[in-house]
Amino acid sequence: MRALVLALLPSLALAASPAPARRATSLLIPMDPAAESGSVKMEGYMNEALGNFAGFTVRKSEEIFGLPADPNAQSAMERARKGYSESAAAFDKKEYDDAETKVRATLKELQNAPAAMRGCSPLCESLALYAALLHLRGDVEEAKLVLIDLIAVSPTFELNPKRFSRDFIALRVQVATGRTSQLRGSATVKSRPAGARVYVDGELAGYTPVTIPALTVGKHLLRVERPGFRQYGQLMEVTPDDVEVSTELVPTAAYKAYDAQLDRVASEVSRGISQANGVAGLGKSLGLERAMVGTVRSHGEGTELILGYYDLRSGRKMGGRRVVLQGDEFGQLKSEMERMVNQLVNTSEGGGDKVVRSSDPLDNRGGTEDWGAEDRGGRTRKQEKTKKPGDDPLDGVSGTEDW
């Protein structure tokens, strides 16, 4: 008997081990230039929703396609770091002529480095050092112009009192409270393809094409990135007049290979083919097992989304939706994408009813049925929070459950 039990133990342990998580993602194919701008954002929202399911390992688009750096920007950054270090050393030794020569060369290198910068260092330190050198030799107005750029890039950058004189630190305060530093301008950033993330001074400002209002006049760090394309950056000069920046992003070889498959995949998704061999081939090339694959097309005042949920190993379509989305003016796009993903996964993987509703939550229903107990990762909000005796009876209740 003992031998029988021992013989069964390996198989019991194998049966008890959890199944490996399936690699999944969301892939949206823009069908026209106007649809490009929102596709990356929508993919991100859908991947967030997929991440709520325990059975998935979600691979984001940047993990699949990468965010390749600009090698020229990286080289310029390395030279700039070295140049600033040498400039600061010369400044501390009071070798001001040598320090100025070196910091000028450093700032020239930094003109080509923004694509490799994630913060204002060493740009802020170099601007501060250059302004201090101009101040020391009596070029106060020139020093003020450099300080305007420093304040624009980083309003909170602090000057080291051990390195800089009290008069120079007072000059920075004067510039920061002066009329010029209160001026604002706007910048419009465009890219081809659209839908790239835009970072200004390290902060996400939106997706191309985007207009960033009320920027402080002076220099700003601009970085543009889209999965599968080389990162782009520049030192953007903002003036009281409108500024526009346009860039053509450079795709990687891997993204070109992916893009070559999209015409066939888009055709299969649009026609609702239940056995999509093109989708299966795409999944194999990307090393995925599950995916939300869809086409996005501008549609009058909205955006038409045809979405399929696929088993990528076989190309079998497990579920689908076709909706017209009405933009994201009130921040509703994220919740709408989440509801679609939850419904498709829950119904396709063996749970929930197979009712398909339009993008209008009031279409043919009360409009409040799902808002208080919406499935997230196969769990309802009611399941996520259990009540204890004595709890507030209204805790976790939206007030719409009985309508």
C-alpha positions, -999 to 999 in steps of 0.1 A, spaced: 0 0 0 28 23 9 45 16 -24 12 25 -42 10 58 -24 46 67 -32 40 58 -68 10 82 -69 28 111 -53 46 125 -84 14 124 -104 -6 141 -76 21 168 -73 19 173 -110 -19 176 -109 -17 201 -80 8 224 -98 -8 255 -113 -11 257 -151 15 282 -165 1 316 -173 -6 322 -210 12 351 -227 -13 376 -238 -15 411 -252 -37 436 -271 -29 446 -307 -48 473 -325 -44 480 -362 -52 516 -373 -69 517 -406 -64 554 -413 -41 582 -401 -68 596 -378 -71 563 -360 -34 561 -353 -35 587 -325 -56 567 -301 -45 531 -309 -15 530 -285 -35 544 -257 -64 519 -262 -39 490 -263 -26 502 -230 -61 503 -214 -68 468 -227 -36 454 -214 -44 468 -180 -77 450 -180 -60 417 -192 -36 421 -163 -65 416 -138 -68 379 -150 -46 355 -130 -42 332 -160 -24 357 -181 11 371 -183 5 403 -202 32 415 -226 29 452 -233 37 466 -267 70 480 -255 80 446 -243 71 430 -276 85 456 -300 110 474 -277 117 511 -273 151 513 -290 174 541 -280 190 566 -304 227 555 -304 238 590 -314 219 605 -284 234 580 -261 270 588 -273 263 625 -270 250 619 -234 282 601 -224 304 629 -238 282 655 -220 285 637 -187 322 636 -190 323 672 -202 302 685 -173 324 666 -148 355 683 -162 338 717 -163 327 715 -127 362 705 -116 377 735 -134 351 758 -119 358 746 -84 395 753 -90 386 788 -101 400 780 -136 371 799 -151 383 802 -187 389 765 -189 355 758 -172 337 780 -197 353 763 -227 344 729 -214 308 738 -204 301 754 -238 312 721 -255 291 702 -230 260 722 -238 266 716 -275 267 679 -269 235 681 -249 217 696 -279 219 660 -294 212 641 -262 175 646 -253 163 612 -267 186 596 -241 176 619 -212 151 608 -185 157 638 -163 173 672 -165 208 660 -154 234 669 -166 216 697 -186 204 716 -155 239 715 -139 255 726 -171 231 755 -175 236 766 -139 274 764 -143 274 784 -175 251 811 -161 274 814 -131 304 819 -153 287 846 -173 277 863 -141 313 862 -128 326 880 -158 299 906 -157 275 894 -185 245 896 -162 219 899 -190 233 868 -208 233 850 -174 196 858 -170 188 843 -204 205 810 -194 187 810 -161 154 814 -179 162 781 -198 172 765 -165 140 775 -148 119 764 -178 134 729 -178 133 725 -140 116 752 -119 126 735 -86 163 729 -95 184 741 -65 217 759 -67 244 745 -45 254 773 -20 288 757 -15 296 761 -52 278 793 -62 280 827 -48 252 844 -28 248 871 -54 243 845 -82 217 826 -62 199 859 -56 200 865 -94 183 832 -100 155 842 -75 152 876 -93 148 858 -127 123 833 -114 100 861 -102 106 883 -131 81 891 -159 99 870 -186 96 838 -165 59 844 -162 53 843 -199 38 811 -214 36 795 -248 22 763 -263 38 735 -283 22 712 -308 40 679 -312 33 656 -342 48 624 -354 45 599 -382 30 575 -373 8 592 -348 0 578 -314 35 582 -299 39 591 -263 51 626 -257 72 635 -226 80 671 -218 107 676 -191 102 639 -181 64 641 -177 39 624 -200 20 651 -219 -1 629 -242 -1 611 -275 8 626 -309 -7 648 -323 -9 668 -290 -9 704 -281 7 712 -247 -5 746 -234 9 770 -209 46 760 -211 71 784 -195 91 802 -221 126 788 -226 141 754 -233 122 722 -226 133 685 -229 111 668 -254 111 630 -259 88 611 -283 85 573 -282 64 546 -298 69 509 -294 89 495 -323 104 528 -333 136 546 -323 132 572 -296 133 608 -307 142 639 -286 152 675 -289 157 706 -268 125 725 -277 125 762 -275 92 776 -263 83 812 -270 51 833 -265 42 823 -301 30 788 -309 57 762 -315 53 731 -336 75 700 -337 71 673 -363 91 641 -366 92 610 -387 99 580 -364 123 553 -376 109 517 -373 130 487 -363 135 457 -385 113 436 -362 85 461 -364 87 462 -402 83 424 -402 53 427 -379 38 455 -400 41 433 -432 16 409 -417 -10 434 -407 -30 437 -440 -39 400 -439 -46 401 -401 -68 433 -405 -88 415 -433 -95 385 -411 -105 406 -381 -128 429 -401 -145 399 -418 -149 381 -385 -133 349 -398 -136 322 -371 -104 304 -381 -78 332 -387 -46 317 -400 -30 351 -404 -37 359 -368 -22 325 -358 10 333 -378 12 367 -361 9 350 -327 36 326 -335 60 353 -347 54 372 -314 55 342 -291 20 348 -277 -9 325 -269 -39 348 -264 -46 383 -278 -72 409 -283 -67 418 -319 -87 446 -335 -90 472 -362 -95 509 -355 -111 533 -380 -122 569 -377 -160 569 -381 -177 603 -384 -175 618 -349 -164 586 -333 -140 556 -337 -151 522 -350 -135 493 -332 -138 457 -345 -123 435 -318 -117 398 -317 -104 376 -288 -82 349 -303 -64 317 -293 -32 325 -312 -19 289 -312 -47 279 -335 -60 312 -348 -95 303 -334 -117 334 -327 -132 329 -293 -153 361 -292 -158 395 -308 -172 429 -304 -180 458 -329 -185 492 -313 -183 529 -321 -164 548 -294 -172 584 -288 -138 597 -278 -124 603 -243 -136 637 -234 -147 627 -200 -122 599 -193 -147 572 -202 -125 554 -228 -105 534 -202 -136 520 -184 -152 512 -218 -122 493 -229 -120 475 -196 -157 464 -199 -151 450 -234 -120 430 -224 -137 416 -193 -168 405 -212 -149 389 -240 -125 370 -217 -152 360 -192 -176 346 -218 -149 330 -239 -131 313 -211 -163 298 -196 -181 323 -176 -209 349 -179 -237 353 -203 -231 360 -240 -250 393 -242 -233 418 -265 -241 454 -258 -233 485 -278 -209 512 -266 -240 531 -252 -245 518 -217 -282 528 -218 -289 509 -250 -318 484 -244 -313 483 -206 -315 504 -175 -279 515 -179 -268 507 -143 -268 469 -142 -231 464 -145 -217 495 -130 -219 484 -94 -207 447 -99 -185 448 -129 -163 418 -136 -126 425 -133 -103 396 -140 -131 372 -135 -140 387 -101 -169 410 -93 -165 439 -70 -189 422 -47 -166 392 -45 -135 413 -39 -150 428 -7 -168 407 18 -189 424 45 -184 418 82 -211 421 109 -214 457 120 -200 471 88 -217 502 72 -245 487 51 -238 513 24 -201 506 22 -192 496 -13 -227 502 -26 -231 525 -56 -268 531 -51 -278 517 -85 -280 480 -78 -318 478 -76 -328 502 -104 
